[in-house]
Amino acid sequence: MDDAHRGSGPRAGTAGDAGDRGTLRAAFGGLTTRGRSFLAAGVAAAGCAYVLGQADLLLVGLLLAVLPLVCVGALHRTRYRVAGTRRLSPSRVPAGSEARVHLRVDNTSRLPSGLLMLQDRVPYVLGPRPRFVLDRMEPGGRREVSYRVRSDLRGRYPLGPLQLRLADPFGMCELTRSFSAHDTLVVVPRTQALPPLRLTGAASGYGDGRQRSLAQAGEDDVLPRGYRHGDDLRRVHWRSTARHGELMVRREEQPQRARASVLLDTRRSAFRGAGPDAAFEWAVAAAASALAHLVERGFAVRLLTDEGGAAPGDGGDGFTGSAHGSAEAAGPMLDALAVVEHSDASGLSGAHDVLRGGHEGLLLAFFGDLDEEQVATAAAMRRRSGAAVAFVLDGEAWAPGAGSTPSVPFGERLRLLREEGWTAVPVPPGADLAQVWQRAGQPGDTQPAGGGAATGFSGGWS
């Protein structure tokens, strides 16, 4: 949904003597080069006329000096009201995509405006500062302009305040007025479409894969209800009908939503390097793609980091509450990933504390470098979840020589995770996420040691 803000610039005059004096000083400070030149020439001509005794030159000097002063006074005393509106389309964009900013200026006063120069403040990372020149606006008139912004770096970027530079018809004086409203452009990580996979032992989405009490119930355990107009007669439960003396039908099966947790390791010690191509940025973009993929398939999803929950869910327990796979359901989590930074945590205890509540369905994790203690914590998290898949990044391969050698070699980390029941997938430098995602569904070295059939991928997520 587009965001719109409206603000009115202050009038040239303010109530009270102190305010008038301050505004008048600002008006004199707004003299342009032309205005200052006219004023200086007028003073010089008047001085020469006094010395030489030339009355005609004195009149010319007075005219040159008075003209910029009259323009300052007129601009200072002019009663004007200008309203400005900014609209972002859209207000949330993936990194590398463009958003358009629409500006509208309305003259809400009864007097026509002069020449207006419009300028919007934007961070340098979004591009150059946009400037526009607006013609004279009639009373009640409107002018609309637009510009584009783009960023290759995720984050939250403020837009505004909008500034108007007012000028008199002769170009002698200019005054700058700022609106108070701001907007925020959210640049989320770029997501990638992922191929469908199915995790045996985990539900594939809304109303699928979970054991339902009604589906397993026997003939004597069916919970009937009274017949309603439009019910299918094939659902009539005759034994309950005979018992109650009225038509009874089997209750409709109430589907349960599958749950999934996406864990992003943000520890500073787990990743090396910086920049858009660093391992940490790959993990952030991969987590965003996984969240969007799961939400589109009807999962109730939550985002975790090594410090705990990273985004509040609308379900009250950290999970998204939308049951229709709406892309908007992933919005708060993508917003959290837009500004996520490295943490100073030394372990994964925060995420483990969140997962301690019990079986929470599918667990997808994006890990950096791990030591023995962190592998043990990951093993405990695995026991608290259903199926678990870990995408493991090797910091030494992503940024050779950028840090100390990990205490646990990369191959040993994968082996330990698989022994604890994880489906561990190695992520080489610059890997394509879709290919890595497909590797998680292939048997072989990504399967955990022991019980691979219980936690491996098969079939397709749908």
ZIKAQUI-V576375 format. One record per residue. N is the residue number from 0. OMEGA is omega in whole degrees, 0 to 359 (NA if undefined). D_FIRST is the distance of its C-alpha to the first C-alpha in Angstrom with 1 decimal. Layout:
# ZIKAQUI-V576375
[[N OMEGA D_FIRST] [N OMEGA D_FIRST]]
This chain:
# ZIKAQUI-V576375
[[0 181 0.0] [1 176 3.8] [2 177 6.6] [3 177 9.8] [4 182 13.2] [5 179 16.5] [6 179 20.0] [7 177 23.5] [8 180 26.1] [9 179 29.5] [10 185 32.3] [11 179 35.3] [12 178 37.6] [13 183 37.3] [14 176 39.5] [15 183 42.6] [16 182 45.2] [17 179 43.8] [18 179 40.4] [19 180 42.0] [20 180 44.2] [21 180 41.3] [22 179 39.3] [23 176 42.5] [24 177 43.1] [25 179 39.6] [26 176 40.3] [27 176 43.6] [28 180 41.9] [29 177 39.6] [30 179 42.6] [31 177 42.0] [32 177 44.7] [33 180 45.9] [34 179 46.2] [35 179 48.0] [36 178 50.3] [37 182 51.2] [38 179 51.9] [39 179 54.1] [40 179 55.9] [41 179 56.6] [42 179 58.0] [43 179 60.1] [44 178 61.4] [45 178 62.3] [46 178 64.1] [47 179 66.0] [48 179 66.9] [49 181 68.3] [50 184 70.4] [51 181 71.6] [52 181 72.0] [53 181 69.9] [54 181 68.5] [55 178 66.5] [56 177 64.8] [57 178 63.9] [58 177 62.1] [59 179 60.2] [60 179 59.3] [61 179 58.2] [62 180 56.0] [63 182 54.3] [64 184 53.8] [65 185 52.7] [66 177 50.0] [67 178 47.5] [68 177 48.3] [69 179 47.6] [70 177 44.3] [71 180 43.4] [72 181 44.5] [73 180 42.7] [74 179 39.4] [75 185 39.9] [76 181 40.7] [77 178 38.2] [78 181 35.9] [79 174 32.4] [80 181 28.9] [81 179 26.0] [82 181 22.3] [83 180 19.6] [84 174 15.8] [85 179 13.6] [86 179 10.2] [87 180 8.9] [88 352 8.0] [89 179 6.9] [90 176 7.2] [91 183 8.8] [92 173 11.6] [93 178 14.9] [94 181 18.0] [95 179 19.7] [96 183 16.7] [97 170 15.7] [98 179 12.7] [99 179 13.3] [100 180 13.5] [101 179 14.1] [102 177 16.7] [103 180 18.2] [104 180 21.5] [105 173 23.2] [106 185 26.9] [107 180 27.1] [108 180 30.9] [109 181 33.9] [110 175 35.1] [111 179 34.2] [112 173 32.9] [113 177 34.5] [114 182 33.3] [115 173 30.0] [116 187 29.1] [117 179 25.5] [118 179 24.6] [119 180 21.5] [120 177 22.2] [121 175 20.8] [122 184 22.4] [123 182 25.0] [124 179 23.5] [125 179 20.6] [126 181 23.2] [127 180 25.4] [128 183 24.6] [129 178 23.5] [130 181 25.9] [131 174 26.2] [132 182 29.0] [133 178 28.3] [134 177 31.2] [135 180 32.6] [136 176 30.3] [137 177 32.0] [138 183 31.4] [139 181 28.1] [140 184 27.2] [141 174 23.8] [142 180 23.2] [143 176 20.1] [144 179 20.1] [145 175 17.8] [146 183 18.5] [147 175 17.4] [148 182 17.4] [149 178 18.3] [150 174 19.7] [151 181 21.8] [152 178 21.8] [153 178 19.3] [154 175 18.5] [155 186 16.5] [156 179 17.2] [157 174 17.3] [158 179 16.9] [159 6 19.2] [160 176 21.0] [161 182 21.3] [162 176 25.0] [163 175 27.0] [164 184 30.6] [165 182 32.8] [166 175 36.1] [167 183 39.1] [168 182 40.4] [169 180 43.1] [170 181 41.0] [171 187 43.2] [172 177 40.5] [173 176 36.9] [174 180 34.8] [175 177 31.5] [176 182 29.0] [177 171 25.9] [178 182 22.8] [179 187 21.9] [180 175 18.1] [181 171 16.6] [182 179 13.3] [183 174 13.0] [184 180 12.2] [185 177 12.5] [186 183 14.7] [187 177 15.3] [188 179 18.5] [189 180 18.9] [190 181 19.2] [191 177 21.9] [192 183 22.4] [193 178 25.3] [194 180 28.1] [195 175 28.6] [196 176 31.2] [197 181 32.6] [198 179 34.2] [199 181 37.2] [200 177 37.3] [201 180 33.5] [202 182 31.3] [203 179 29.3] [204 186 26.3] [205 174 25.5] [206 184 28.8] [207 169 30.9] [208 181 33.6] [209 176 34.2] [210 181 37.4] [211 183 37.0] [212 183 39.8] [213 181 39.9] [214 181 40.2] [215 186 43.2] [216 176 44.8] [217 183 48.2] [218 183 49.5] [219 184 50.5] [220 182 47.2] [221 178 45.0] [222 183 43.2] [223 173 43.5] [224 181 42.0] [225 180 43.2] [226 177 42.8] [227 181 40.0] [228 181 39.9] [229 179 38.4] [230 178 39.2] [231 180 40.8] [232 179 44.6] [233 180 44.8] [234 179 43.1] [235 178 45.9] [236 191 47.6] [237 180 51.2] [238 177 52.7] [239 178 50.4] [240 178 51.0] [241 182 54.7] [242 185 54.3] [243 180 52.2] [244 176 53.8] [245 182 50.5] [246 177 48.1] [247 180 46.0] [248 177 43.3] [249 178 41.9] [250 175 38.6] [251 180 35.6] [252 180 34.8] [253 182 31.9] [254 177 30.2] [255 181 29.4] [256 174 26.5] [257 182 27.7] [258 177 26.9] [259 176 26.6] [260 177 26.6] [261 183 25.7] [262 177 27.9] [263 177 27.5] [264 181 30.7] [265 183 29.9] [266 180 33.5] [267 182 34.6] [268 184 38.0] [269 184 36.6] [270 178 35.2] [271 177 36.8] [272 180 35.7] [273 180 32.6] [274 183 30.3] [275 182 27.7] [276 181 30.5] [277 182 31.7] [278 182 32.1] [279 179 29.6] [280 176 26.8] [281 181 27.7] [282 179 27.6] [283 179 24.1] [284 179 22.8] [285 178 24.8] [286 178 23.5] [287 179 19.9] [288 179 21.0] [289 178 22.9] [290 180 20.2] [291 180 17.8] [292 182 21.0] [293 180 22.0] [294 180 18.7] [295 181 18.6] [296 170 22.1] [297 177 21.6] [298 164 23.0] [299 192 22.3] [300 171 21.9] [301 181 22.4] [302 178 22.7] [303 168 26.0] [304 179 27.7] [305 179 31.4] [306 179 30.9] [307 181 29.2] [308 184 25.7] [309 182 23.0] [310 178 19.8] [311 178 19.8] [312 180 19.2] [313 177 17.9] [314 178 21.2] [315 181 23.3] [316 181 25.4] [317 181 23.1] [318 173 22.0] [319 184 18.7] [320 181 19.1] [321 182 17.1] [322 186 19.8] [323 177 18.1] [324 182 17.4] [325 179 13.6] [326 179 12.1] [327 181 9.6] [328 179 13.0] [329 184 14.0] [330 181 11.2] [331 179 13.5] [332 176 16.5] [333 176 15.1] [334 178 14.3] [335 178 17.9] [336 179 19.2] [337 184 17.7] [338 182 20.2] [339 180 22.9] [340 178 26.3] [341 175 29.9] [342 178 31.5] [343 180 35.1] [344 180 35.8] [345 182 39.0] [346 183 38.2] [347 186 35.9] [348 180 36.9] [349 178 33.5] [350 179 32.1] [351 179 35.4] [352 178 35.2] [353 182 31.8] [354 184 33.2] [355 184 36.5] [356 179 35.4] [357 184 36.5] [358 183 35.5] [359 175 31.7] [360 185 31.6] [361 177 30.8] [362 174 30.8] [363 183 29.6] [364 176 30.7] [365 187 30.5] [366 168 33.6] [367 179 35.3] [368 181 39.0] [369 171 40.5] [370 184 43.9] [371 182 46.0] [372 181 44.5] [373 174 41.0] [374 178 42.1] [375 177 43.7] [376 177 40.5] [377 177 38.6] [378 178 41.4] [379 177 40.9] [380 179 37.1] [381 181 38.1] [382 180 40.3] [383 184 37.5] [384 173 35.2] [385 174 35.7] [386 183 35.6] [387 179 34.8] [388 180 34.0] [389 172 34.4] [390 191 33.4] [391 179 35.9] [392 179 35.8] [393 182 39.1] [394 181 38.8] [395 178 42.2] [396 181 41.3] [397 181 38.0] [398 183 39.6] [399 176 43.4] [400 183 45.4] [401 181 42.4] [402 180 43.5] [403 180 46.1] [404 180 47.1] [405 181 45.5] [406 180 48.0] [407 178 47.1] [408 186 47.2] [409 180 44.2] [410 179 46.1] [411 177 47.3] [412 179 43.8] [413 182 42.8] [414 181 46.1] [415 179 45.7] [416 180 42.2] [417 177 43.4] [418 180 46.4] [419 174 44.1] [420 178 42.2] [421 165 39.3] [422 188 38.4] [423 182 38.5] [424 177 37.1] [425 180 38.2] [426 179 35.7] [427 180 37.5] [428 178 36.3] [429 184 33.7] [430 173 33.4] [431 186 31.0] [432 181 28.8] [433 179 29.1] [434 177 32.9] [435 179 33.1] [436 179 31.0] [437 178 33.5] [438 179 36.4] [439 180 35.4] [440 180 36.2] [441 177 39.6] [442 177 42.8] [443 187 44.9] [444 177 44.5] [445 182 41.1] [446 178 42.5] [447 179 43.5] [448 179 47.2] [449 179 48.4] [450 182 46.4] [451 182 44.3] [452 182 44.2] [453 185 42.5] [454 182 39.6] [455 180 39.4] [456 172 36.9] [457 177 37.7] [458 183 36.2] [459 173 32.5] [460 181 29.2] [461 NA 27.6]]
